[in-house]
């Protein structure tokens, strides 16, 4: 591992410090695996539309649209709690374990 690192470092910076201790500060791992099947348009059409209950209501800064820019109340939804057919009117935030998505105030989204 050290030899490969020093070769790469030398190509980039044209020198190495051979007696310097080497410390690994970070390791990154990527996993590619099959996910859950996505619903087909037919199953989405069959899903009964419903308006889910928000898990919280929070403040969210929105740019100007029909209303002036400023802080507005936004409903927070946990993605794992939703099922096909959910209809959410903005402003809203859809939260997962790793990301957040938002819907504009004028938007009406089907999740």
C-alpha positions as CSV (number, residue, x, y, z in Angstrom):
1,X,0.0,0.0,0.0
2,X,2.8,2.4,0.9
3,X,4.6,1.7,-2.4
4,X,1.5,2.5,-4.4
5,X,0.8,5.6,-2.4
6,X,4.4,6.9,-2.9
7,X,4.2,6.3,-6.7
8,X,0.9,8.2,-6.9
9,X,2.2,11.0,-4.6
10,X,5.5,11.3,-6.7
11,X,3.5,11.6,-9.9
12,X,1.4,14.4,-8.4
13,X,4.0,16.3,-6.4
14,X,7.3,15.1,-7.9
15,X,8.8,14.1,-4.5
16,X,8.2,11.9,-1.5
17,X,9.5,11.9,2.1
18,X,10.6,8.3,2.5
19,X,11.2,8.1,6.3
20,X,7.9,9.8,7.2
21,X,5.3,7.7,9.0
22,X,2.1,7.0,7.0
23,X,-1.3,7.5,8.6
24,X,-4.6,6.6,7.1
25,X,-7.1,9.3,8.0
26,X,-10.2,8.2,6.1
27,X,-11.5,5.2,4.3
28,X,-14.4,5.3,1.8
29,X,-16.5,2.3,0.8
30,X,-19.1,2.2,-2.0
31,X,-21.6,-0.6,-2.2
32,X,-23.7,-1.3,-5.2
33,X,-26.6,-3.6,-4.5
34,X,-30.1,-4.1,-6.0
35,X,-32.8,-2.0,-4.4
36,X,-36.5,-2.4,-3.9
37,X,-38.7,-2.7,-7.0
38,X,-40.1,0.7,-8.1
39,X,-43.8,0.8,-8.5
40,X,-45.0,0.7,-12.1
41,X,-47.3,3.4,-13.5
42,X,-50.2,0.9,-13.4
43,X,-49.7,0.3,-9.6
44,X,-49.4,4.0,-9.0
45,X,-52.7,4.6,-10.8
46,X,-54.3,1.9,-8.7
47,X,-53.0,3.3,-5.4
48,X,-55.6,5.2,-3.5
49,X,-54.7,8.8,-3.2
50,X,-54.5,10.1,0.4
51,X,-53.2,13.0,2.3
52,X,-50.7,11.7,5.0
53,X,-50.4,13.3,8.4
54,X,-47.2,15.3,8.9
55,X,-44.8,14.2,11.7
56,X,-44.0,17.9,12.5
57,X,-44.4,21.4,11.3
58,X,-41.3,23.5,11.1
59,X,-40.2,26.9,9.7
60,X,-38.7,26.9,6.2
61,X,-37.4,29.9,4.2
62,X,-39.1,30.2,0.9
63,X,-38.3,32.4,-2.1
64,X,-40.9,34.8,-3.5
65,X,-43.8,33.3,-5.5
66,X,-47.4,34.3,-5.0
67,X,-46.3,35.4,-1.5
68,X,-43.2,37.5,-0.7
69,X,-39.9,35.7,0.2
70,X,-39.7,34.8,3.9
71,X,-40.2,32.2,6.6
72,X,-43.2,30.0,6.2
73,X,-44.6,27.0,8.1
74,X,-43.7,23.7,6.3
75,X,-44.9,20.2,7.1
76,X,-42.3,17.5,7.7
77,X,-43.0,14.0,6.4
78,X,-40.9,10.9,7.1
79,X,-40.5,9.0,3.8
80,X,-40.6,5.5,5.4
81,X,-44.1,6.4,6.8
82,X,-45.6,7.1,3.3
83,X,-47.2,4.6,1.0
84,X,-47.9,4.9,-2.8
85,X,-50.6,7.4,-3.4
86,X,-49.5,10.1,-0.9
87,X,-50.4,13.6,-2.0
88,X,-48.5,16.4,-0.3
89,X,-49.1,20.1,-0.8
90,X,-46.1,22.4,-0.3
91,X,-44.3,23.9,1.4
92,X,-43.2,20.5,2.7
93,X,-40.1,18.6,3.5
94,X,-39.7,14.9,2.8
95,X,-37.1,13.4,5.1
96,X,-35.2,10.1,4.8
97,X,-32.3,8.7,6.9
98,X,-29.8,10.2,4.5
99,X,-31.4,13.2,2.7
100,X,-34.1,15.9,2.7
101,X,-36.2,16.9,-0.2
102,X,-38.5,19.9,-0.3
103,X,-41.6,20.9,-2.2
104,X,-42.2,24.5,-3.1
105,X,-45.1,26.4,-1.6
106,X,-47.2,26.2,-4.7
107,X,-46.3,22.6,-5.5
108,X,-48.5,19.6,-5.0
109,X,-46.5,16.4,-5.2
110,X,-47.3,12.8,-5.4
111,X,-44.7,10.7,-3.6
